[in-house]
Amino acid sequence: MKLENEKLPVFKRVGGFLLIVLVLIGFFLLGGKLIGLFTSHEPAPRIFRVTESQANVAFTAAFGALAVAVVGYVAVFLTNCFTFGFNRPFFARFKRKLYFINIVVSLGLSLAVGFLVSVPVTPILVRLGLPGAIPFAAPILISLIIVQLILVWVNIWTPLNRAMIRKRATALGIDPIDFGKGILVGVSDPGKSSFKKLTLVEDDVGVLWIEPAQLVYRGDTEDFELKRDNMISVECKADAGSMASYAGAVYPILRYRNKNGSERSIRLHAWGNWSLGGLSKSLKLLSLKLESWHSSGTEPRSP
């Protein structure tokens, strides 16, 4: 199985990251109403000539933004993303809540870094004669872009994701020993475009066990047992609506026959990874395990 042939073309992967940068710049310009200031050719106004008092304001703003990010992050963990019970499905609500919380936390971190960077950098840009608000805005803008790109690559919510699946599995009566033998995965329908999903692209999350004769999945709302005899193929394709595909990831897709003979497909997503690079490797290993299981009925040992 040649997984590399299923990746997105290089130009699409590079274009995806460039699009993120352009979107970040656009939101920054609109949110800060800086377009008009950038067109000014006058020397930087006094307010942008950083004095000691203005530096203190920048430090205060930075620590305020950082406090919002840290408090929000800790609050999410202490309350399981404001989920107060796992005896009923949680994932649909979890996706929506985490989407908005992630905006607050990531923006707080970005602004904190931006304000701190602006203290030493802004006076240098002023002395270089840059006009308008550029000396003050440029360090914040560049810091925002860099931090956001880092947060695209690094998943700061990985411990929360693992904990949520484990607690839901416990509520469903899954033995901790059995849980440890499974693989944390998400599932989605490959026939539906991921571009239409505002939040996480997964439809459900849970645990997958690769057994000699079947695949067993127990999730938040979905369960399935796929007999090896009913499997048609294991395919590996990139999902253009998932950011991981722009880092080279390909997703295993299970094609199988229902009891009535009709064909269905399920796309699997590896969960519990800290970075897009780690996610890509986990997906490749999962694909190899599934392909080996499908072709020989055995699961290969991890290297």
Phi, psi and omega in degrees: 000117183266090185296326185296336181287347183262000181287161173294147176303150184302319183295328177287323180293316177295319179298326179297316179290323177296324178296321177300316180299316180296320178296318179298317179297316181299314180295323180295316181295317181291315182295322182267357181050050186260356183301314180295324180293323182293336182276353180286142178248011177282157175300156182303129179297165186303326184298336181264002174269098193296120174258179180297320180293322179291327175297321178296323177297318179297318178297318179298315179297321180296312181289331175294314178296320179295321179297318178300316181295314183293314180299317179297317181297312181295319180299321179297318180289319182293333183251010184053049183057045178058039175247119189247040177161145182238020178279354175225162182306140184238339197293321181299315179289323180301316181300315182293315182294316182294329180301311182284323179295321180297324177298315181297312183294312182293322178292321177298316178297317181297314181292323178300312178296318182299315180294321179294318180293326183294334183299308179277333188276322183303314178301325179295317180292327177295316180295333177284352176086018178294139188276166170057221183270003184303317181302327180274321187282325186301313179298323179292316180298311182296319179296319179300315181296314182296313181296319180295321178295322176297318181287339172291320183281320183258130179264102182285351182261011183304312179300322179295316180301315179296316183296320182296316179295318181297317181291323176293320178297320177298318179295332179277358177088016179281127181296138180304326179294316178294322178301318181294338180274348183269178179243128179286122182220161167245161179230151176207169180266113181294347179279352180250138182291130177286343179297335183279355183262118183286326183260214179299146183280343179290142175270336182201158177225152180180212185236137178244132174247131177261102180258160184306321186254351185199163170256132181240127179235132174233115184240190181296314180234344185243148174223145171204155174230114182254114178288143180298328180292338181267354181284137176265311181195163170243112181254157179231113183223149174285153176247106185298342179269001180249132182298330182298330180294334179281352173258010176099006183284146171233145186253134175289135178240122181267122174252127185213170178255134174287175177298331180274003177092352179282154181267143176222162180224144177227130176262135181254141178238127176287138180239160176091020180258147184275339185215165176295326176296316177295323178297317179300317180293320180295320179294321179295317178295318178298318179298318179295320178297316181292321178295318178296318178298317182294322185275331185233349180082011179232156178259125180291150176285146179291142180293000000 
